[in-house]
Amino acid sequence: MHRKMQLGLSHARMAYQVHSLSNRTISVTDPDWRVNIYDGEKSRKGKTICKYKNREDAEEELARLSELLNLTIRNEKLALG
């Protein structure tokens, strides 16, 4: 860990499509919120360290990890960018 590392929150929207033998298509979406760790301010791709189904739980964990690891929370617009 170095002092330039940051934590951030991102929203992932995974979608799957299944085609049946009877020519029917079923689409399934599985959205989740991810807490990521970034190498620095200019790093665009972070490593996911945990996933949550709702935003509130993800934000609580983000705040807890930020305090525990003494890392800053990245601006959300940069993280989603």
Beta strands, then each sheet from edge to edge (+ up, - down):
strand 1: 6-19
strand 2: 25-38
strand 3: 47-52
strand 4: 72-73
sheet 1: 3+ 2- 1+ 4+
end
